[in-house]
Amino acid sequence: MIKKENKNAFIEICPVRNVIARFGNKWAILVLLVIYEEKNIRFSQLQEKIPDISKNILSSTLKTLYADDLISRKVYNEMPLKVEYSLTPRGLSLMPIIFQLNDWAMKNLPEIMEHRQNITSL
C-alpha cells in the first residue's frame, strides 16, 4: 500500500499537474481572460464581467492567481480602498496557451457534445 504522503509528494513535484491544478479550476481561466482584455481591472468590475461568480470564489481565485505570480495586485492609498489587478509577465506568457486551448475547444465542442449525448443515451 502506498502511503498518503508518498502519493502527495509525487503530485507536488509533477510540474504539469501542480500548475494546472492551480489555474485549472472552473473560474481561473475566465478571470485571466477578462484581466487580459481589460489590462487593469478592479474587483467590482470583474464581478460585473463575470456575474455568475460569487464574491468569495472570485476573491479566492484572485488570491491563487496572485500567489502563482500570474496576476499582480496594485493597492491605491485611497478611501474607499482601490485595488487593481493586471497580468504579470508570467501571466501574459500563459495567454497564448489559453488561446490555443480555446481554439481547440471551439473546434471540437460540437463533436464532444454529440459524443456526450450519445453516451448519455446508452
C-alpha positions as a printed NumPy array, in Angstrom:
array([[  0.   ,   0.   ,   0.   ],
       [  1.323,   3.464,  -0.932],
       [  1.496,   5.856,   1.962],
       [ -0.525,   9.025,   1.534],
       [  2.499,  11.327,   1.954],
       [  4.315,   9.488,  -0.858],
       [  1.371,   9.945,  -3.243],
       [  1.121,  13.653,  -2.404],
       [  4.865,  14.086,  -2.82 ],
       [  4.578,  12.935,  -6.45 ],
       [  1.726,  15.351,  -7.126],
       [  3.747,  18.213,  -5.654],
       [  6.814,  17.507,  -7.816],
       [  4.883,  16.885, -11.051],
       [  5.126,  20.324, -12.716],
       [  2.184,  19.958, -15.092],
       [ -0.204,  18.584, -12.522],
       [  0.911,  21.071,  -9.881],
       [  0.457,  24.139, -12.094],
       [ -2.726,  23.063, -13.869],
       [ -4.34 ,  22.224, -10.547],
       [ -3.822,  25.861,  -9.515],
       [ -5.347,  27.598, -12.529],
       [ -7.48 ,  24.764, -13.832],
       [-10.49 ,  25.428, -11.633],
       [-13.846,  26.488, -13.034],
       [-13.124,  30.239, -12.927],
       [ -9.377,  30.867, -13.177],
       [ -9.058,  30.851, -16.97 ],
       [-12.093,  33.096, -17.367],
       [-10.687,  35.528, -14.794],
       [ -7.348,  35.542, -16.628],
       [ -9.095,  36.213, -19.946],
       [-11.081,  39.132, -18.529],
       [ -7.992,  40.659, -16.924],
       [ -6.126,  40.219, -20.217],
       [ -8.878,  42.016, -22.151],
       [ -9.137,  44.88 , -19.682],
       [ -5.392,  45.251, -18.907],
       [ -6.166,  46.736, -15.435],
       [ -9.38 ,  45.907, -13.646],
       [-10.907,  46.343, -10.229],
       [-12.646,  43.639,  -8.201],
       [-16.12 ,  45.122,  -8.745],
       [-15.519,  45.323, -12.495],
       [-14.512,  41.661, -12.537],
       [-17.769,  40.829, -10.763],
       [-19.703,  42.774, -13.396],
       [-17.914,  40.991, -16.247],
       [-18.406,  37.552, -14.637],
       [-21.82 ,  37.81 , -12.959],
       [-22.083,  34.066, -12.168],
       [-19.077,  34.073,  -9.827],
       [-19.605,  34.676,  -6.132],
       [-17.588,  37.286,  -4.252],
       [-15.854,  34.586,  -2.176],
       [-14.919,  32.441,  -5.165],
       [-13.637,  35.456,  -7.099],
       [-11.566,  36.518,  -4.117],
       [-10.166,  33.001,  -3.679],
       [ -9.399,  32.702,  -7.4  ],
       [ -7.584,  36.051,  -7.403],
       [ -5.532,  35.012,  -4.36 ],
       [ -4.47 ,  31.784,  -6.073],
       [ -3.553,  33.547,  -9.325],
       [ -1.635,  36.164,  -7.338],
       [  0.21 ,  33.509,  -5.302],
       [  1.344,  31.874,  -8.551],
       [  2.528,  35.227,  -9.96 ],
       [  0.029,  35.153, -12.822],
       [ -1.575,  38.433, -11.78 ],
       [ -0.379,  41.489,  -9.923],
       [ -2.341,  43.423,  -7.353],
       [ -1.88 ,  47.171,  -7.039],
       [ -3.373,  48.841,  -3.955],
       [ -4.004,  52.573,  -4.09 ],
       [ -3.891,  54.566,  -0.879],
       [ -7.404,  55.955,  -1.256],
       [-10.676,  55.756,   0.578],
       [-12.555,  53.717,  -0.32 ],
       [ -9.721,  51.303,  -0.935],
       [ -8.924,  50.863,  -4.624],
       [ -7.244,  47.673,  -5.864],
       [ -6.445,  46.915,  -9.497],
       [ -5.448,  43.59 , -10.991],
       [ -3.347,  43.038, -14.107],
       [ -1.403,  40.205, -15.671],
       [  2.236,  39.727, -14.776],
       [  4.799,  38.774, -17.43 ],
       [  4.287,  35.152, -16.327],
       [  0.523,  35.516, -16.757],
       [  0.989,  37.103, -20.179],
       [  3.217,  34.185, -21.194],
       [  0.356,  31.802, -20.372],
       [ -2.179,  33.58 , -22.59 ],
       [ -1.092,  32.087, -25.955],
       [ -1.577,  28.628, -24.446],
       [ -5.043,  29.589, -23.187],
       [ -5.898,  30.977, -26.633],
       [ -4.79 ,  27.693, -28.224],
       [ -6.889,  25.741, -25.745],
       [ -9.858,  27.993, -26.526],
       [ -9.397,  27.448, -30.283],
       [ -9.195,  23.695, -29.741],
       [-12.34 ,  23.733, -27.601],
       [-14.294,  25.782, -30.152],
       [-13.226,  23.45 , -32.962],
       [-14.009,  20.25 , -31.062],
       [-17.006,  21.232, -28.942],
       [-19.713,  20.143, -31.423],
       [-18.297,  16.622, -31.675],
       [-17.663,  16.446, -27.941],
       [-21.26 ,  17.472, -27.193],
       [-22.553,  14.938, -29.71 ],
       [-20.428,  12.193, -28.156],
       [-21.641,  13.124, -24.672],
       [-25.236,  12.931, -25.89 ],
       [-24.626,   9.504, -27.416],
       [-23.014,   8.227, -24.224],
       [-25.845,   9.582, -22.063],
       [-28.482,   7.909, -24.223],
       [-26.943,   4.449, -23.745]])
